[in-house]
Amino acid sequence: MDYNKYKEEIQGYRDRLQDPKLMLMDGLVKSLACEIANYAEEIFSQMGKEFLNDKHQ
């Protein structure tokens, strides 16, 4: 698992959340929230796979 890649992606989301234009458009906030949730799901899925692989080795 490339943790640096995940850190960079998360920082990108943080930067986007700081954009004042985002706060003016509810649709963009919901879209970004959905994007973040999907990315979190991807990370946890990968972590779970790695955890299970470590357990079976």
Number of C-alpha atoms within 10 A of each C-alpha: 9 6 9 9 10 14 11 11 14 15 12 11 15 12 10 14 15 10 10 9 11 15 12 10 10 10 11 13 16 12 11 16 14 12 13 16 12 11 15 14 12 12 14 11 12 13 13 12 11 12 11 11 10 9 8 6 5
